Amino acid sequence: MWPYEVPENWVWVKLDSVAEIATGGTPSKKKDEYYGGEFPFIKPADLDQGRNVLFASEYLSESGKAVARFVPKYSTSVCCIGTIGKCGFLEVDATTNQQINSLIPRFNELFLYYYCCTESFVNHLLSLASATTISIVNKGKMSTIPFPLPPLPEQHRIVTRIESLFTKLDRAKELAQAALDRFETRKAVILHQAFTGVLTAQWREAHGVGLDSWEERDLQSVCLMKITDGTHQTPTYSDQENGVPFISAKDVTTGQISLMKIKYIIPELHKELQKRVAPQRDDVLLAKNGTTGVAAIVDMDLVFDIYVTLAILRPDTNCIIPRFLLRVVNSPVCKMQFDANLTGIGVPNLHLRDIRAVKIPRPTLPEQQEIVRVLDSLLEKEQRARTLCEGVIGQVDLMKKAILARAFRGELGTNDPAEASAAGALGDAE
């Protein structure tokens, strides 16, 4: 039973009818003379180049090439051990390691490659994988995979249509990615302008306020209590139903408090920790270990505790607005000072004394409010644009999958039913 219906002048065949299948191998590592030459030795990671595999992570000498399985260019190499289904189109003659089976085509080379990119092909591979610790599809099993074969002219037309559509989609993806790559730069510029007075220059003029109304303060001086961190004790964890939420630096690395993967501690430990520091609404939590210098504001009424990897800044609302404190702590103004004081080998760390001493600009409360308002508006627009770009990138990948699915069902509008059946060409090839 074949997977699905195809046009009448197409035929279903087994994969080994349209390609010679060659399993790679690794020349002995004990023989240094096999390596260090100029002949590509392809490994699974090299297949990430996709449509244009030109380079290898390792190269063989002429003597190494002589004992390896030669694979001619314009073949399709498919990973069949581990990351099953990853494939690449060789634009150079090469050899591969034993994790890869290469398909040396008898018909249109790119038609074969694009079929190997379809979900249908990958799903067939996965269904044939041996049930071992590492998934494996050997050459014999791979040869049995069904392959929809159209007449040769139709193969050429399908490849031309796919590449034309993919070129347009890739261009759209490039533009979206370029805009996405500029997001952090634009955000940094906006924040710089906010905390140097540029963003609210017109507001000050309208309100008769000068830039001399700004003052420089250290973080400690705008907080109600001494800036401290969470517990240094090794926590005793509990389940969600019976425990108290326990938040660490990993839960604020997005600039927001994420409750998706938080842990929970026993109530007895919670009672002890609350005597030392009890986070409350409008506190700013700052990651001081690992992904340092990223802050989030407590914007919910939730009883929880924090670990040593977080510092807690409780704003004095008589001199600073909580969301202004959040914005300035997450700005380049503080980021540069945090980075200059990082310590630790492997895992970056910020000392509390250095956090307390970080200098920030402090406008008047009304101007702080205006800065927060403008920043919220601008950064919300930036986030919408970022989400849109991310959506475009995701949609491109989905559209490519849909195009490939239609292409190998004969649904791209390129098939000519008057053309002779592919069965004849198959017989000629054999």
Buried (B, 14 or more C-beta within 10 A) or exposed (E): EEBEEBBEBBBBBEBBBBBBBBBBEBBEEEEEEBBEBEBBBBBBEBBEBEBEBEEBEBBBBEBBBEEBBBBBBBBBBBBBBEEBBBBBBBBBBBBBBEBBBBBBBBBBBBBBBBBBBBEBBBEBBEEBBEEEEEBBBBEEBBBEBBBBBBBBBBBBBBBEBBEEBBEEBBEBBEEBBEBBEBBEEBBEEBBBBBBEBEBBEEBBEEEEBEBEBBEEBBBBBBBEEEBBBBBEEEBEEBEEEEBBBBBBBBBBBEEEBBEEEBBBBBEEBBEBBBEEBBBEEBBBBBBBBBBBBBBBBBBEEBEBBBBBBBBBBBBEEEBBBBBBBBBBBBBBBBBEBBEEBBEEEEEBBBBBEBBBBBEBBBBBBBBBBBBBEBBEEBBEEBEEBBEEBBEBBEBBEEBBEEBBBBBBBBEBEBBEEEBEBBBEBBEEEE
